[in-house]
Amino acid sequence: MKPSIVWFRDDLRVADNPALRAAVDDGSAVALYVLDEESPGIRPHGGAARWWLHHSLTALGEDLAALGIPLLLRRGDAASVLRKTTTALGAGALYWNRRYGAAERTVDAGIKSWAGEAGLHVASFQASLLHEPWEVTTKTGGQYKVFTPFWRTVSAQDFREPLAVPEKGHGFTGALPAHDQLESWHLVPSKPDWSGGLAESWTPGSAAGHKVLASFVAGGLSNYSEGRNRPDTEGSSRLSPYLRWGELSPFEVWHALGSKRSESAGIFASELGWREFCWHQYFHNPNLATANLRPEFDRFPWAWPGSAGSNGQHPGHETAPEELRAWQMGNTGFPMVDAGQRQLWHSGWMHNRVRMVAASFLVKNLGIHWQLGEQWFWDTLVDADPASNPANWQWVAGSGADASPFFRIFNPEAQRVKFDPQGKYIAHWIPEFGTPDYPEEIVDLKTTRAEALEAYKGMREVH
Ligand code: FAD
């Protein structure tokens, strides 16, 4: 019997995995993951993401082993790895779950046409998004640019029930072709090993994701409408990295909310909608991380421009200009910003409310291009997502779809008083707050706010 290959990508799970299900249904399945840093246009993972990926692949390998399915790891350009592996295994079929970035889709289309010509059975499935971006269009057939009508249309659909983990099948008993050892990819840092805070904060893998989901549904969900804004509590789900890596599917999360929904559950569901909306934008705008969706923002006079974004180079924290570096390291003198940035640096995650405050501060008070913030988040977030990260940065900067207007400038002090009223969040991340060791404010909020509004006005007046 010819084995079938299931090619894992951003779907590192055995439950609700239609590609895996199809391969197991065929008889004997072999799993493959390719670390592709060579195909043009695919954005290389940042440091925190690489750490997560290492542990996620370890967990996936164990889950697959329990089903009698080996996981092959290969590094290289996906097209040639797929060709070689398929030939070496004498595989008869190839399955994957779809991905939505332009570069990734080009790679997949090339492999699909090669495999078809080679006589393989090839099939792809919807698994990572609740909607297919090309199927959901406005009345005039275009992309949605406003969230509310987009989500009204998408959420009116009946989303399929999640698939169960496949039964243990025949297992693959043939000889495996050459493959890599995970350690040889050096995804986890050493010399120095800066990942202690990540390990302390997270357990990657599908089993852990399911636990986080179950405990959120049983606990935090009922108070989500209030709790989600409070960085001093565990008021949001912390599911983002599990969704990012596909350790949980959006179908599993959606159905876990049940059919009778409280107001809080409805709000939470619409946050899943924002994830869909970000991917909708990315599908239609492959340059989301490097080009303003509103072109008039190309004229904005940034103090430190984002042109570096186009070649993927960005100032690391050793070389960044002083103010950017103070922001990255959480030394701006504004505790809400600094606590967030320190939370990010330590744990690979930042609370959404604080992401908005920190991003607004960088873009509007420091006048630094949103792309530089986006690149920093890309490198430091465990949930760094090629759609949600740039889409949210453009949302904060005002240059994106259905964005927050530029003139709405978060005041980090007012946000602190409102959302961390007892100062618990600040005290946790900035132990020296209130002592002479805490940095002075690096800018004046009022002056920089006025300058930002002036620059915005100037941008709009030029024709
Ligand atoms: P919850 O509030 O529990 O929300 C549940 C899920 O909904 C999240 O896990 C996430 O998958 C999705 N979600 C919630 N809010 C958003 C949103 N605004 N946009 C897209 N999806 C959302 N989210 C990422 O997953 N990856 C990123 O790289 C990312 N970068 C961001 C950058 C900036 C500047 C900002 C302001 C937000 C960014 N977000 C990103 C969105 C949001 O901050 C995180 O999804 C959220 O903080 C994750 O925590 P949670 O799982 O507890 O969220």
Residues whose N, C-alpha, C, O or C-beta is under 5 A from the ligand:
A	BS01	FAD	R228 S236 S237 R238 L239 S240 L243 E271 L272 W274 R275 C278 M350 H351 N352 R355 M356 A359 D383 A384 D385 S388 N389 N392 W393
